[in-house]
């Protein structure tokens, strides 16, 4: 049977060899797919594969639980080290110092090394939390997500690391903003919002003077610009925005939405992906956003979900025509959310 990659489940068996669009052999006929195989096919933009018919037409009960991936001790240590480093960088710059590139790379590169082969980005984001200030954790998350997006876009390892570093430093200008404004729980005044927007300009100036790197500085300046010109600080549009800035913008919006802040409750990862999809029609680069969503969605297979009607189930299959309404297994009964528009996924659990 021919099936879309987003409808594959762990345990499906390939009937024929699988190749990507340039003819690279990916998987051999007879391969029994695991989660990493499905992710690889998706990452190589394979749309359809041939698999053996499933027993009873749709036998998902044996494979509906995929082990959730928790960060290991080394990954957690590198995550915390990178947070400590960005915190030290913020402190140094705020008191008149400069960015130490060696410190940046000694903190960020080991972080990427420890997560380089990680496939389940969803579990990764759910399991990595810090008690530190939101700004520091956000910087690390954006660096990591920017690296992943770059790799999913088939950038070289060198470029992906560079883009990740740009994401890691994108908010450095916030060290020049009054913490009372940054952490204000109430609605900002117009003057306060205008001051917040200046962090992009401050970041540009800090990186330009500290690191003499025009591209890293430009990313700090442009990561809040939007394709339709609705962003800030310069109201740039479309091709006026550097391609790396467009990548960091997607990572920045996603991380900001999934994190809990003084003025915002943490939002669910799948719901935030839906919001990114909406923003791709004007604000965020649609191709980059689509790459991000396409690579994140398969990681939700096997995750437990709570539904709007109070029931708890497990995602067993994604829907290629509607990423956000998958097939749910509840006590060996299957709910196709694409056919049940009155039921929504409220929360993803690790």
C-alpha positions in Angstrom: 0.0 0.0 0.0 1.2 3.5 -0.9 1.2 5.9 2.0 2.2 9.5 2.8 5.2 9.7 5.1 3.3 11.7 7.7 0.9 8.7 8.0 3.7 6.2 8.8 3.8 4.5 12.2 6.6 2.7 14.1 6.5 -1.0 12.9 5.5 -0.3 9.3 7.6 -2.4 6.8 8.8 -1.0 3.5 8.0 -2.9 0.4 10.6 -1.1 -1.8 13.8 0.9 -1.4 13.3 4.5 -0.5 15.3 7.4 -2.2 15.3 11.1 -1.8 14.7 13.6 -4.6 18.4 13.5 -5.8 18.5 9.7 -5.8 20.3 9.1 -2.5 19.4 5.7 -1.1 17.8 6.1 2.3 16.2 2.8 3.4 16.1 -0.7 1.9 13.0 -2.8 1.2 12.1 -4.9 4.2 13.1 -2.2 6.7 10.8 -2.2 9.8 10.5 1.5 10.5 11.4 3.0 13.9 10.9 6.7 14.9 14.3 7.8 13.6 13.6 6.2 10.2 10.3 8.1 9.9 12.0 11.3 10.9 14.8 10.7 8.3 12.3 10.2 5.5 10.5 13.3 6.5 13.8 15.3 6.8 14.7 14.3 3.2 11.3 15.5 2.0 10.1 12.1 0.9 6.4 12.3 0.4 5.2 8.7 -0.3 6.5 5.2 0.4 5.2 1.7 -0.2 4.6 -0.4 2.9 3.2 -3.9 3.6 -0.5 -3.9 4.3 -1.2 -3.5 8.1 -2.9 -6.4 9.8 -6.7 -5.8 10.0 -6.3 -2.7 7.9 -5.1 -0.5 10.7 -3.4 -2.3 13.5 -1.8 0.4 15.6 -2.2 -1.0 19.0 1.2 -2.6 19.2 3.1 0.5 18.2 1.1 3.4 19.7 3.6 4.0 22.5 6.9 5.4 21.4 9.4 5.9 24.2 9.6 9.6 25.1 13.0 11.0 24.9 14.4 12.7 28.1 17.6 14.7 28.1 20.4 12.8 29.6 22.8 14.1 32.3 25.4 15.3 29.8 22.8 17.2 27.8 21.3 18.8 30.9 24.8 19.9 32.0 25.6 21.4 28.6 22.2 23.1 28.6 22.8 24.6 32.0 26.3 25.6 31.1 25.1 27.5 28.1 22.5 29.3 30.2 25.2 30.3 32.7 27.4 31.5 29.9 24.7 33.7 28.2 23.9 35.1 31.7 27.6 36.0 32.2 27.7 37.6 28.7 24.6 39.7 29.5 26.1 40.8 32.8 29.5 41.7 31.3 28.0 43.7 28.4 25.5 45.5 30.8 28.5 46.8 32.8 30.5 48.0 29.9 32.2 44.9 28.8 32.1 43.1 25.5 31.1 39.7 24.1 33.9 37.1 24.4 33.6 35.0 21.3 35.6 32.2 22.9 33.1 32.1 25.8 30.2 32.0 23.3 31.6 29.1 21.3 32.9 27.1 24.4 29.3 27.2 25.8 27.2 26.9 22.6 29.2 24.4 20.5 29.3 21.6 23.2 25.5 22.1 23.6 25.0 21.4 19.9 27.4 18.5 20.0 25.5 16.8 22.8 22.2 17.2 20.9 23.4 16.8 17.3 21.9 13.4 16.8 18.7 14.2 18.7 15.6 13.4 16.7 12.8 14.1 19.1 12.9 17.8 19.4 9.5 17.9 21.0 10.5 15.8 24.0 13.7 17.8 24.2 11.9 21.1 24.6 9.4 19.6 27.1 12.2 18.1 29.3 14.7 21.1 29.3 13.7 23.7 31.8 15.6 26.1 33.9 14.8 28.2 37.0 16.9 31.1 35.5 15.4 34.3 34.0 13.3 33.7 30.9 15.6 35.7 28.7 18.5 33.4 29.3 16.6 30.1 28.7 15.0 31.7 25.7 18.4 32.6 24.2 19.6 29.0 24.5 16.3 27.6 23.0 16.5 30.0 20.1 20.1 29.0 19.4 19.2 25.3 19.5 16.1 25.7 17.4 17.9 27.9 14.8 20.5 25.2 14.5 17.9 22.5 13.9 16.0 24.6 11.3 19.2 25.3 9.5 20.0 21.6 9.4 16.5 20.7 8.2 17.0 23.3 5.4 20.1 21.3 4.4 22.6 24.0 5.4 26.2 22.8 6.0 27.2 22.0 9.5 29.4 25.2 9.5 26.5 27.4 8.5 24.1 25.7 10.9 26.4 26.3 13.8 26.8 29.9 12.8 23.1 30.4 12.5 22.7 28.7 15.9 25.2 31.1 17.4 23.2 34.0 15.8 20.1 32.7 17.6 22.0 32.3 20.9 23.0 36.0 20.8 19.9 37.5 19.1 18.6 39.1 22.3 21.8 40.4 23.7 20.5 44.0 23.4 18.0 43.2 26.2 20.9 43.7 28.7 20.5 47.4 28.0 16.8 47.4 28.8 15.5 48.2 32.3 14.6 44.8 34.0 11.5 46.4 35.4 10.2 46.9 31.9 11.4 43.5 30.6 9.6 41.7 33.5 6.6 43.9 33.8 3.5 41.7 34.4 1.0 44.4 33.3 0.5 45.8 29.8 3.4 48.0 28.6 2.8 51.7 28.0 3.6 53.0 24.5 6.9 54.5 25.8 7.9 51.2 27.4 7.0 49.2 24.3 9.1 51.6 22.2 12.0 51.1 24.7 11.7 47.3 24.4 11.9 47.5 20.6 15.3 49.2 21.0 16.9 45.9 22.1 17.3 45.1 18.5 19.3 48.2 17.8 21.3 47.8 21.0 22.1 44.2 20.1 23.3 45.3 16.6 25.6 47.9 18.2 26.9 45.5 20.9 27.8 42.7 18.4 29.2 45.0 15.8 31.6 46.6 18.3 32.4 43.4 20.2 32.8 40.8 17.5 33.1 42.9 14.2 30.6 40.5 12.7 28.2 42.2 10.4 25.9 39.2 9.9 25.5 38.3 13.6 24.8 42.0 14.2 22.3 42.1 11.4 20.4 39.1 12.9 20.2 40.9 16.3 18.8 43.9 14.5 16.3 42.1 12.2 14.9 39.2 14.2 11.6 41.1 14.8 11.2 42.2 11.2 8.3 40.6 9.4 7.7 39.6 5.8 4.8 42.0 5.4 6.7 45.0 6.9 4.7 44.9 10.2 7.8 44.2 12.3 10.5 46.4 13.9 12.8 48.4 14.2 13.0 49.4 10.5 9.8 47.9 9.0 11.8 45.8 6.5 9.9 43.5 4.1 10.5 40.2 2.4 13.9 40.1 0.6 15.1 43.2 2.5 15.5 40.9 5.5 18.6 38.7 5.8 17.8 35.0 5.2 19.4 34.1 8.6 17.2 36.6 10.4 14.2 34.9 8.9 15.3 31.6 10.4 15.9 33.1 13.8 12.5 34.8 13.6 10.7 31.4 13.4 12.8 30.0 16.3 12.3 33.2 18.3 8.5 33.2 18.0 8.1 29.5 18.7 10.3 29.6 21.8 8.6 32.8 23.1 5.2 31.2 22.8 6.0 27.9 24.6 7.7 29.6 27.5 6.0 30.8 30.7 6.6 34.5 31.4 5.4 36.9 34.0 2.7 38.2 31.6 2.0 35.0 29.7 1.1 31.4 30.6 3.1 28.6 28.9 1.3 27.5 25.7 1.1 24.0 24.3 3.7 23.1 21.7 1.2 21.9 19.1 -1.1 24.9 19.6 1.9 27.2 19.0 2.8 25.3 15.8 -0.8 26.2 14.6 -0.1 29.8 15.4 3.2 29.7 13.5 1.3 28.3 10.5 -1.1 31.2 10.7 1.8 33.7 10.9 3.4 32.1 7.8 0.6 33.8 5.7 2.3 37.3 5.8 4.6 37.6 8.8 7.0 34.7 8.9 8.8 33.2 5.9 6.4 30.5 4.6 9.1 28.1 3.4 11.1 28.2 6.6 8.0 27.9 8.7 6.8 24.9 6.6 10.2 23.2 7.1 10.0 23.8 10.8 6.4 22.4 11.1 7.1 19.5 8.8 10.0 18.4 10.9 8.3 19.0 14.3 5.0 17.2 13.6 6.4 13.6 13.4 7.9 14.0 16.8 4.3 14.2 18.3 3.6 10.6 17.3 3.6 8.6 20.6 2.9 11.7 22.8 0.1 11.6 25.3 -2.6 14.3 24.7 -5.5 15.7 26.7 -8.5 16.6 24.6 -11.1 19.3 25.0 -13.7 16.8 26.1 -11.5 15.6 29.0 -10.3 12.4 27.5 -6.6 11.3 27.5 -5.1 9.5 24.5 -2.0 9.0 22.4 -1.2 10.3 19.0 -0.6 7.4 16.7 -0.7 8.9 13.2 -0.4 12.4 11.7 -2.7 13.7 9.0 -0.9 15.0 5.9 -3.9 17.2 4.9 -4.2 18.7 8.4 -1.1 18.4 10.6 -2.9 19.6 13.7 -5.8 17.0 13.7 -4.1 13.6 14.0 -5.4 10.1 14.8 -5.7 9.5 18.5 -5.8 6.1 20.3 -8.0 6.1 23.5 -8.1 2.6 25.1 -7.6 0.9 21.7 -10.4 3.0 20.1 -9.3 5.5 17.4 -10.5 9.0 17.0 -9.8 10.8 13.7 -9.7 14.4 14.8 -9.9 15.5 11.1 -13.5 14.1 11.2 -14.3 15.5 14.7 -14.0 19.3 14.4 -15.6 19.9 17.7 -12.8 18.2 19.6 -9.4 19.9 20.1 -6.1 18.9 21.5 -5.5 20.9 24.7 -2.2 19.7 25.9 0.8 17.5 24.9 2.5 15.6 27.7 5.9 14.1 27.8 
